[in-house]
Amino acid sequence: MGYSVIGFDEDAARIAKLNTGTAPLFEPGLDALLQQGLASGRLRFTTNYADGLRGASCVWLTYDTPVNDRDEVDLTTIIAAAQKIAQYLKDDAVVIVHSQVPVGTCEQIESMIRAGAPTLPFGIACVPENLRLGRALECFRKPAMIVIGSNQEATIDRVEAFCSLLPCPKVRMNLRSAEMTKHAINSYLATCVSYVNELANLCDAVGANAGIVSKALRMDERVSPRAPLLPGGLGFAGATLARDLRALQALGKRVGHPTHLFDAVLEVNEEQKQIVHRRLNALFGSLERLTVGILGLTYKTGTSTLRRSAAIEIARGLKNAGATVKGYDPKAAIEELCGEDVVQFCSSAEEVAANSSALVIVTEWPEFKDLDFADLGARMKHRVLIDTKNLLEPDRLRSLGYTYSDIGRGSLLESSKTGSHSRGVVCG
């Protein structure tokens, strides 16, 4: 966009990598864009606060806000940053909070900066990020909208001018409304996911096809063809959606207002995550000493991150139940597990299949469609395949001798009539 940009982070290894034009995670097109920016002289990275902030008229806070095992947000890093930047901000700088934060955080950041620099004139705004892993550049360059929140109209004007090269509506509001907008978008998406998954499970039970049902649903003029109502999956993972639901739950407790719907969305999602465990138990009677192979380990396609991925959560559950878990993924950043021995990483799908009693497709990498499943089946102890993404054709897999199950396509009822899902049928 023509701006001169300095990226700051305290992690020296990360900064060194960025200064070579290599992103810390896989994102299509990002390395090339980094290298282009570095070559232009308008982009560089530093570990020095003073160097990074000197003379900056806009300071974007883009820190990740990590969550614990209950998806509760940890604001330690962003609050510490707010305390540190106060002494380096120039007069009339605008601090833009882009991180995913609970309602009220921006005002807390503003207070921290004012405590560190009581006489400094500055503005603070909330511009919630709306990127999607695997499509981040597209989402940034062509957003549906940009939310700009501030309690000062002049600050909103400055941020809107700064973002003027991005051709989309700019929605103006105060700080808390901007923070709440991010909660609202993610909680709506999460609600859609839980809704369609619960519907899909009922379709399986009665022999209906949730894919066709949801197609008709999205054609209703009161819904939308683009509504995220696509059955087949293990619920939402990665903590992004759950983080906002937990934030709304915490807000409800703080103000004394019940959050029945958000509570139910999370409950349905937790149940959905157990579907692989339940189906394997139904087939084998026990997971003790069972070897299970997982195809696709990342949080989603188009990224390398394993952070809070459904596959890793499934692997932990299977291992705790006594199973051995092997896994393959074409892009997974194995180092993110920090040495946790939850899954045996393999270099190919063939290695995963060898002596496994079941394969589970969790992340729908396109290349999995082209695997030689006849060859994979020949390597397996039992030909069982659970396709949580409805990636494959059921008739083809069954013709190859697989006990095949998907989610929401009505196949469970059909399979139960033939006995192929009877408890323990493939044991021994």
C-alpha positions as CSV (number, residue, x, y, z in Angstrom):
1,M,0.0,0.0,0.0
2,G,3.1,2.3,-0.1
3,Y,3.6,2.6,3.6
4,S,7.0,2.1,5.4
5,V,6.6,-0.6,7.9
6,I,8.7,-1.9,10.8
7,G,7.7,-5.1,12.4
8,F,8.7,-5.6,16.1
9,D,8.8,-8.8,18.2
10,E,11.0,-9.7,21.2
11,D,11.7,-13.2,19.7
12,A,15.1,-12.7,18.1
13,A,14.9,-16.0,16.2
14,R,11.5,-15.1,14.7
15,I,12.8,-11.6,13.7
16,A,15.9,-13.1,12.1
17,K,13.8,-15.5,10.0
18,L,11.4,-12.7,9.0
19,N,14.4,-10.5,7.8
20,T,15.3,-13.3,5.4
21,G,11.8,-13.2,4.0
22,T,10.5,-16.4,5.7
23,A,7.2,-16.3,7.6
24,P,7.0,-18.1,10.9
25,L,4.2,-20.3,9.6
26,F,3.0,-21.5,6.2
27,E,0.6,-19.1,4.5
28,P,0.1,-19.2,0.7
29,G,1.9,-16.2,-0.9
30,L,3.2,-14.8,2.3
31,D,6.9,-15.5,1.9
32,A,6.9,-14.0,-1.6
33,L,5.2,-10.8,-0.3
34,L,7.7,-10.6,2.6
35,Q,10.6,-10.8,0.2
36,Q,9.0,-8.2,-2.1
37,G,8.6,-5.8,0.9
38,L,12.2,-6.3,2.1
39,A,13.6,-5.7,-1.4
40,S,11.6,-2.5,-1.7
41,G,13.2,-1.1,1.4
42,R,9.8,-0.3,2.9
43,L,9.7,-3.3,5.2
44,R,12.1,-4.5,8.0
45,F,11.9,-6.2,11.3
46,T,13.6,-5.5,14.7
47,T,13.7,-6.6,18.3
48,N,14.3,-3.1,19.5
49,Y,11.3,-1.2,20.9
50,A,12.8,2.3,20.3
51,D,13.9,1.4,16.8
52,G,10.5,-0.1,16.0
53,L,8.4,2.8,17.3
54,R,10.5,5.8,16.6
55,G,8.5,8.3,14.5
56,A,5.6,5.9,13.9
57,S,2.3,7.7,13.3
58,C,0.3,4.4,13.5
59,V,1.2,1.5,15.9
60,W,-0.6,-1.8,15.2
61,L,-0.8,-4.2,18.1
62,T,-1.2,-7.6,16.4
63,Y,0.0,-10.0,19.2
64,D,-1.7,-13.3,19.4
65,T,-3.9,-13.7,22.5
66,P,-3.3,-17.3,23.5
67,V,-5.8,-19.4,25.3
68,N,-5.6,-22.1,27.9
69,D,-7.2,-25.6,27.7
70,R,-10.6,-24.1,28.5
71,D,-10.2,-21.5,25.7
72,E,-9.9,-18.6,28.2
73,V,-7.8,-15.8,26.9
74,D,-4.4,-14.7,28.3
75,L,-3.8,-11.0,27.8
76,T,-0.4,-11.0,29.5
77,T,1.6,-10.2,26.4
78,I,-0.5,-7.5,25.0
79,I,-0.9,-5.7,28.3
80,A,2.9,-5.9,28.9
81,A,3.4,-4.4,25.4
82,A,1.0,-1.5,26.2
83,Q,3.0,-0.7,29.3
84,K,6.3,-0.7,27.3
85,I,5.3,1.3,24.3
86,A,4.2,4.4,26.2
87,Q,7.7,5.8,26.5
88,Y,8.4,5.4,22.8
89,L,5.2,6.8,21.3
90,K,5.4,10.1,19.4
91,D,2.8,12.8,20.0
92,D,-0.5,12.2,18.3
93,A,0.3,8.6,17.3
94,V,-2.7,6.2,16.9
95,V,-2.5,2.9,18.6
96,I,-4.6,0.3,16.7
97,V,-5.5,-2.9,18.6
98,H,-5.8,-5.6,16.0
99,S,-5.6,-8.5,18.4
100,Q,-8.6,-10.6,19.4
101,V,-9.4,-9.3,22.8
102,P,-12.4,-9.3,25.2
103,V,-14.7,-6.3,25.6
104,G,-13.1,-3.6,27.7
105,T,-9.5,-4.5,26.8
106,C,-8.8,-1.5,24.6
107,E,-9.8,0.9,27.4
108,Q,-7.5,-1.1,29.7
109,I,-4.6,-0.7,27.1
110,E,-5.4,3.0,26.9
111,S,-5.2,3.3,30.7
112,M,-1.8,1.5,30.7
113,I,-0.4,3.9,28.1
114,R,-1.7,7.0,29.9
115,A,-0.2,5.7,33.2
116,G,3.2,5.4,31.5
117,A,2.9,8.8,29.6
118,P,0.4,11.0,31.4
119,T,0.8,14.1,29.2
120,L,1.2,12.3,25.8
121,P,-1.5,13.1,23.3
122,F,-2.5,9.9,21.4
123,G,-5.5,8.0,20.0
124,I,-6.6,4.4,20.5
125,A,-8.7,2.4,18.1
126,C,-9.9,-1.1,17.8
127,V,-9.8,-2.7,14.3
128,P,-10.6,-6.4,14.8
129,E,-8.7,-8.8,12.6
130,N,-10.8,-10.9,10.3
131,L,-8.1,-13.1,8.6
132,R,-8.5,-16.7,7.9
133,L,-5.5,-19.1,7.9
134,G,-4.9,-20.3,4.3
135,R,-6.6,-17.2,2.9
136,A,-5.1,-14.5,5.0
137,L,-3.7,-12.3,2.1
138,E,-7.0,-12.4,0.2
139,C,-9.0,-11.5,3.4
140,F,-6.6,-8.6,4.1
141,R,-6.6,-7.2,0.6
142,K,-10.4,-7.7,-0.1
143,P,-12.2,-7.5,3.2
144,A,-16.0,-7.5,3.3
145,M,-15.7,-4.6,5.7
146,I,-13.3,-2.9,8.1
147,V,-14.6,-2.2,11.6
148,I,-13.1,0.9,13.1
149,G,-13.8,1.5,16.8
150,S,-12.8,4.5,18.9
151,N,-14.3,6.8,21.5
152,Q,-12.9,9.7,19.5
153,E,-14.3,10.7,16.1
154,A,-11.0,12.2,15.1
155,T,-9.2,8.9,15.7
156,I,-11.7,7.1,13.6
157,D,-11.2,9.6,10.8
158,R,-7.4,9.0,10.9
159,V,-7.8,5.2,10.8
160,E,-10.3,5.4,8.1
161,A,-7.9,7.5,6.0
162,F,-5.1,5.1,6.7
163,C,-7.2,2.2,5.4
164,S,-8.7,4.2,2.5
165,L,-6.8,2.1,-0.1
166,L,-8.7,-1.0,0.9
167,P,-11.9,-0.9,-1.2
168,C,-14.6,-1.9,1.3
169,P,-17.2,-0.3,3.7
170,K,-15.7,1.2,6.9
171,V,-18.0,0.7,9.8
172,R,-17.6,3.3,12.5
173,M,-18.4,2.6,16.2
174,N,-17.0,3.0,19.7
175,L,-14.3,0.8,21.3
176,R,-16.6,-1.6,23.1
177,S,-18.9,-2.0,20.1
178,A,-15.9,-2.9,17.9
179,E,-14.7,-5.5,20.4
180,M,-18.2,-6.9,20.7
181,T,-18.4,-7.1,16.9
182,K,-15.6,-9.6,16.8
183,H,-17.3,-11.6,19.5
184,A,-20.6,-11.5,17.6
185,I,-19.1,-12.6,14.3
186,N,-17.2,-15.6,15.8
187,S,-20.0,-16.7,18.0
188,Y,-22.4,-16.6,15.1
189,L,-20.0,-18.8,13.0
190,A,-19.6,-21.2,15.9
191,T,-23.4,-21.4,16.4
192,C,-23.7,-22.3,12.7
193,V,-21.1,-25.0,13.0
194,S,-22.8,-26.6,16.1
195,Y,-26.2,-26.3,14.6
196,V,-25.3,-28.1,11.4
197,N,-23.3,-30.7,13.2
198,E,-26.2,-31.6,15.5
199,L,-28.5,-31.7,12.4
200,A,-26.0,-33.9,10.6
201,N,-25.9,-36.4,13.5
202,L,-29.7,-36.7,13.5
203,C,-29.6,-37.2,9.7
204,D,-27.1,-40.0,10.2
205,A,-29.5,-41.6,12.7
206,V,-32.5,-41.6,10.4
207,G,-30.8,-42.1,7.0
208,A,-31.2,-38.5,5.7
209,N,-28.4,-36.7,3.8
210,A,-27.5,-33.5,5.7
211,G,-25.5,-32.2,2.7
212,I,-28.7,-32.0,0.6
213,V,-30.7,-30.8,3.6
214,S,-28.3,-27.9,4.2
215,K,-28.2,-27.1,0.5
216,A,-31.9,-26.5,0.6
217,L,-31.6,-24.6,3.8
218,R,-29.0,-22.2,2.3
219,M,-31.3,-21.6,-0.7
220,D,-34.0,-20.2,1.6
221,E,-34.1,-16.4,1.1
222,R,-34.1,-16.0,4.9
223,V,-30.8,-17.8,5.2
224,S,-28.0,-17.3,2.7
225,P,-26.1,-19.4,0.0
226,R,-22.9,-18.4,1.8
227,A,-24.0,-19.3,5.3
228,P,-21.4,-21.6,7.0
229,L,-23.9,-24.5,7.2
230,L,-21.8,-27.3,5.7
231,P,-22.1,-30.7,7.5
232,G,-19.2,-33.0,8.0
233,G,-16.6,-32.2,10.5
234,L,-15.5,-32.4,14.1
235,G,-16.7,-29.0,15.2
236,F,-14.7,-25.9,15.4
237,A,-11.1,-26.0,16.6
238,G,-8.1,-23.8,16.7
239,A,-9.5,-21.8,19.7
240,T,-10.5,-18.8,17.5
241,L,-14.2,-19.3,17.8
242,A,-14.2,-20.8,21.2
243,R,-12.2,-17.9,22.5
244,D,-15.0,-15.5,21.7
245,L,-17.7,-17.8,23.1
246,R,-15.7,-18.0,26.4
247,A,-15.4,-14.2,26.4
248,L,-19.1,-13.8,26.1
249,Q,-19.7,-16.4,28.8
250,A,-17.3,-14.5,31.1
251,L,-19.1,-11.2,30.2
252,G,-22.4,-12.7,31.0
253,K,-21.2,-13.8,34.4
254,R,-19.8,-10.4,35.1
255,V,-23.0,-8.6,34.3
256,G,-25.3,-11.3,35.7
257,H,-26.9,-12.3,32.4
258,P,-27.3,-16.0,31.4
259,T,-25.7,-17.2,28.1
260,H,-27.8,-20.3,27.4
261,L,-27.2,-20.3,23.7
262,F,-23.5,-19.9,23.9
263,D,-23.3,-22.5,26.6
264,A,-25.1,-25.0,24.3
265,V,-23.0,-24.2,21.3
266,L,-19.8,-25.1,23.3
267,E,-21.5,-28.2,24.7
268,V,-22.5,-29.5,21.2
269,N,-19.0,-28.8,19.9
270,E,-17.3,-30.8,22.7
271,E,-19.7,-33.7,22.0
272,Q,-18.8,-33.5,18.3
273,K,-15.1,-33.8,19.0
274,Q,-15.7,-37.2,20.6
275,I,-17.4,-38.7,17.4
276,V,-14.2,-40.5,16.3
277,H,-13.7,-42.0,19.7
278,R,-17.3,-43.1,19.9
279,R,-17.3,-44.7,16.4
280,L,-14.0,-46.6,17.0
281,N,-15.3,-47.9,20.3
282,A,-18.5,-49.1,18.6
283,L,-16.4,-50.9,16.0
284,F,-13.7,-52.4,18.1
285,G,-15.2,-52.5,21.6
286,S,-12.1,-51.0,23.1
287,L,-9.2,-48.7,22.1
288,E,-6.6,-50.6,24.1
289,R,-3.6,-51.5,22.0
290,L,-5.4,-50.3,18.9
291,T,-3.3,-48.5,16.2
292,V,-5.0,-45.6,14.6
293,G,-3.7,-43.5,11.7
294,I,-4.7,-39.9,11.3
295,L,-4.5,-38.2,7.8
296,G,-4.3,-34.4,8.2
297,L,-3.0,-32.9,11.5
298,T,-3.1,-29.1,10.9
299,Y,-5.9,-26.9,12.3
300,K,-7.1,-26.5,8.7
301,T,-5.9,-26.8,5.1
302,G,-3.6,-24.0,3.8
303,T,-1.7,-23.6,7.0
304,S,1.1,-25.4,9.0
305,T,-0.2,-24.6,12.5
306,L,-1.1,-27.4,14.9
307,R,-2.3,-25.1,17.6
308,R,-5.5,-26.5,19.1
309,S,-6.1,-28.6,15.9
310,A,-8.9,-31.1,16.1
311,A,-6.5,-33.9,15.0
312,I,-4.2,-33.3,17.9
313,E,-7.1,-33.2,20.4
314,I,-8.4,-36.5,18.9
315,A,-4.9,-38.0,19.1
316,R,-4.6,-37.1,22.8
317,G,-8.0,-38.7,23.5
318,L,-7.2,-41.9,21.7
319,K,-3.8,-42.1,23.4
320,N,-5.3,-41.6,26.8
321,A,-7.7,-44.5,26.0
322,G,-4.8,-46.8,25.3
323,A,-4.4,-46.5,21.5
324,T,-1.2,-45.9,19.5
325,V,-1.7,-42.9,17.1
326,K,0.3,-42.3,13.9
327,G,-0.2,-39.3,11.7
328,Y,0.8,-37.7,8.4
329,D,0.3,-34.1,7.2
330,P,2.0,-32.4,4.2
331,K,2.5,-29.1,5.9
332,A,2.4,-29.6,9.7
333,A,4.8,-27.6,11.9
334,I,5.8,-30.5,14.1
335,E,7.9,-28.3,16.4
336,E,4.7,-26.6,17.7
337,L,4.0,-29.6,19.9
338,C,7.2,-28.8,21.8
339,G,8.2,-32.4,22.1
340,E,4.8,-33.7,23.3
341,D,4.6,-37.4,22.5
342,V,0.9,-37.5,21.4
343,V,1.3,-38.8,17.8
344,Q,4.0,-40.6,15.9
345,F,4.7,-38.4,12.9
346,C,5.1,-40.3,9.6
347,S,6.5,-39.2,6.3
348,S,3.7,-40.6,4.1
349,A,0.1,-41.9,4.2
350,E,1.5,-45.3,3.4
351,E,3.6,-45.3,6.5
352,V,0.5,-44.3,8.5
353,A,-1.5,-47.1,7.1
354,A,1.0,-49.8,7.8
355,N,-0.4,-52.1,10.5
356,S,-3.1,-49.6,11.5
357,S,-6.6,-50.9,12.4
358,A,-8.3,-47.7,11.3
359,L,-7.6,-44.5,9.3
360,V,-9.2,-41.2,10.2
361,I,-9.3,-38.2,7.8
362,V,-9.3,-35.0,9.8
363,T,-7.9,-32.3,7.6
364,E,-9.1,-32.3,4.0
365,W,-5.9,-31.8,2.1
366,P,-6.9,-32.2,-1.6
367,E,-4.1,-34.7,-2.2
368,F,-5.8,-37.2,0.1
369,K,-8.5,-37.7,-2.6
370,D,-5.9,-39.1,-4.9
371,L,-4.4,-41.7,-2.5
372,D,-4.3,-45.3,-3.6
373,F,-6.7,-46.7,-1.0
374,A,-6.5,-50.2,-2.4
375,D,-2.7,-50.1,-1.6
376,L,-3.3,-48.4,1.8
377,G,-5.9,-51.1,2.7
378,A,-3.5,-53.9,1.9
379,R,-1.1,-52.4,4.4
380,M,-3.7,-52.1,7.2
381,K,-4.6,-54.6,9.9
382,H,-8.3,-53.8,9.4
383,R,-9.8,-51.7,6.6
384,V,-11.7,-49.1,8.6
385,L,-11.9,-45.5,7.5
386,I,-13.6,-42.6,9.3
387,D,-13.9,-39.7,6.9
388,T,-14.8,-36.7,9.1
389,K,-14.7,-34.3,6.2
390,N,-16.8,-36.3,3.7
391,L,-13.9,-36.1,1.4
392,L,-14.3,-39.5,-0.3
393,E,-16.9,-41.4,-2.2
394,P,-18.5,-44.0,0.1
395,D,-19.3,-46.6,-2.6
396,R,-15.8,-46.5,-3.9
397,L,-14.3,-47.2,-0.4
398,R,-16.8,-49.9,0.4
399,S,-16.1,-51.6,-2.9
400,L,-12.4,-51.8,-1.8
401,G,-13.5,-53.7,1.4
402,Y,-13.5,-50.7,3.8
403,T,-15.8,-50.3,6.7
404,Y,-16.4,-46.6,5.8
405,S,-18.2,-43.9,7.8
406,D,-18.6,-40.2,7.2
407,I,-20.7,-37.5,8.9
408,G,-24.2,-36.4,8.0
409,R,-24.7,-38.4,4.8
410,G,-27.1,-40.9,6.3
411,S,-24.6,-43.8,6.0
412,L,-24.8,-45.0,9.6
413,L,-28.3,-46.2,9.3
414,E,-27.5,-48.0,6.0
415,S,-24.4,-49.6,7.6
416,S,-26.3,-50.7,10.7
417,K,-28.7,-52.6,8.5
418,T,-25.9,-54.6,7.1
419,G,-24.2,-55.1,10.5
420,S,-21.0,-53.4,9.5
421,H,-21.3,-51.0,12.5
422,S,-22.2,-53.6,15.1
423,R,-20.2,-53.4,18.2
424,G,-16.9,-55.2,17.9
425,V,-17.5,-56.6,14.4
426,V,-14.0,-56.1,13.2
427,C,-12.2,-57.3,16.4
428,G,-9.7,-60.2,16.2
